[in-house]
């Protein structure tokens, strides 16, 4: 059975189920910002921000998914950030597909 690529659509749905649209976009933007930090090599800081968003959610029955999502974030943070659905202003900060080379970033010190 092929390994299915995990996406952030379920995370987006969890945010929709738990929060108003106004607070939902704040959480999406915060998660995407964490992904951006991770993509820039600020892994510790980026993961902290993403974990803060996940900890704000009702994780009932979703802990396995959320663990896989965090692992995927290390390998492909830009894709995960786009899928969670941040605001257009935040999306403009991300590199285009042509300038982003996939692969785990290296941690800066």
C-alpha positions as CSV (number, residue, x, y, z in Angstrom):
1,X,0.0,0.0,0.0
2,X,1.5,3.4,-1.0
3,X,2.3,5.9,1.7
4,X,-0.3,8.6,1.4
5,X,0.9,12.2,1.7
6,X,-0.7,13.9,4.7
7,X,-2.3,17.2,4.2
8,X,-3.5,20.1,6.4
9,X,-7.1,19.9,5.3
10,X,-8.2,18.1,8.4
11,X,-6.4,20.7,10.6
12,X,-8.3,23.4,8.8
13,X,-11.6,21.5,9.4
14,X,-10.8,21.1,13.1
15,X,-10.2,24.9,13.3
16,X,-13.6,25.5,11.6
17,X,-15.3,23.2,14.1
18,X,-13.9,24.7,17.2
19,X,-13.6,28.5,16.4
20,X,-15.4,31.4,14.9
21,X,-14.2,32.5,11.4
22,X,-12.3,35.5,12.9
23,X,-10.4,33.4,15.4
24,X,-10.0,30.6,12.8
25,X,-8.0,32.9,10.5
26,X,-5.8,33.9,13.4
27,X,-5.0,30.2,14.1
28,X,-4.5,29.5,10.4
29,X,-2.1,32.5,10.1
30,X,-0.3,31.5,13.3
31,X,0.2,27.9,12.1
32,X,1.4,29.1,8.7
33,X,3.8,31.5,10.3
34,X,5.2,28.5,12.3
35,X,5.6,26.7,9.0
36,X,7.4,29.7,7.5
37,X,9.8,29.8,10.4
38,X,10.5,26.1,10.0
39,X,11.1,26.5,6.2
40,X,13.7,29.2,7.0
41,X,15.6,26.9,9.3
42,X,14.1,28.3,12.6
43,X,12.9,24.8,13.4
44,X,12.6,25.1,17.2
45,X,10.6,28.3,17.0
46,X,8.4,27.2,14.1
47,X,7.5,23.9,15.7
48,X,6.7,25.8,19.0
49,X,4.2,28.1,17.2
50,X,2.6,25.1,15.3
51,X,2.3,23.1,18.6
52,X,0.6,26.1,20.3
53,X,-2.1,26.1,17.6
54,X,-2.5,22.3,17.9
55,X,-2.7,22.5,21.7
56,X,-5.6,25.0,21.3
57,X,-7.7,22.4,19.5
58,X,-10.0,19.6,20.6
59,X,-7.7,16.7,19.7
60,X,-10.2,14.0,20.4
61,X,-9.5,11.1,18.0
62,X,-6.9,13.1,16.1
63,X,-3.7,12.7,17.9
64,X,-2.3,10.2,15.3
65,X,-3.2,12.6,12.5
66,X,-1.7,15.6,14.3
67,X,1.6,13.7,15.0
68,X,1.9,12.7,11.3
69,X,1.1,16.3,10.3
70,X,3.9,17.7,12.5
71,X,6.3,15.2,11.0
72,X,5.3,16.1,7.5
73,X,5.8,19.8,8.4
74,X,9.5,19.2,8.8
75,X,9.7,17.8,5.3
76,X,7.3,20.1,3.4
77,X,6.4,23.2,5.5
78,X,5.5,25.4,2.6
79,X,2.9,23.0,1.3
80,X,1.4,22.4,4.7
81,X,1.2,26.1,5.3
82,X,-0.7,26.7,2.1
83,X,-3.1,23.9,2.8
84,X,-4.1,25.2,6.2
85,X,-5.5,28.3,4.4
86,X,-3.9,31.4,5.9
87,X,-4.8,34.9,4.7
88,X,-3.6,36.1,1.3
89,X,-1.3,38.6,3.0
90,X,0.5,35.9,4.8
91,X,0.7,33.7,1.7
92,X,2.5,36.5,-0.1
93,X,5.4,35.9,2.3
94,X,6.0,32.4,1.1
95,X,8.4,31.6,-1.7
96,X,6.8,30.6,-5.0
97,X,6.8,26.9,-6.0
98,X,9.6,27.8,-8.5
99,X,11.9,29.1,-5.7
100,X,11.2,26.5,-3.1
101,X,13.1,23.2,-3.1
102,X,11.4,20.6,-1.0
103,X,13.3,18.8,1.7
104,X,14.0,19.2,5.4
105,X,15.5,22.6,6.3
106,X,18.6,22.8,8.4
107,X,18.3,24.3,11.8
108,X,19.9,27.7,12.3
109,X,21.7,28.5,15.5
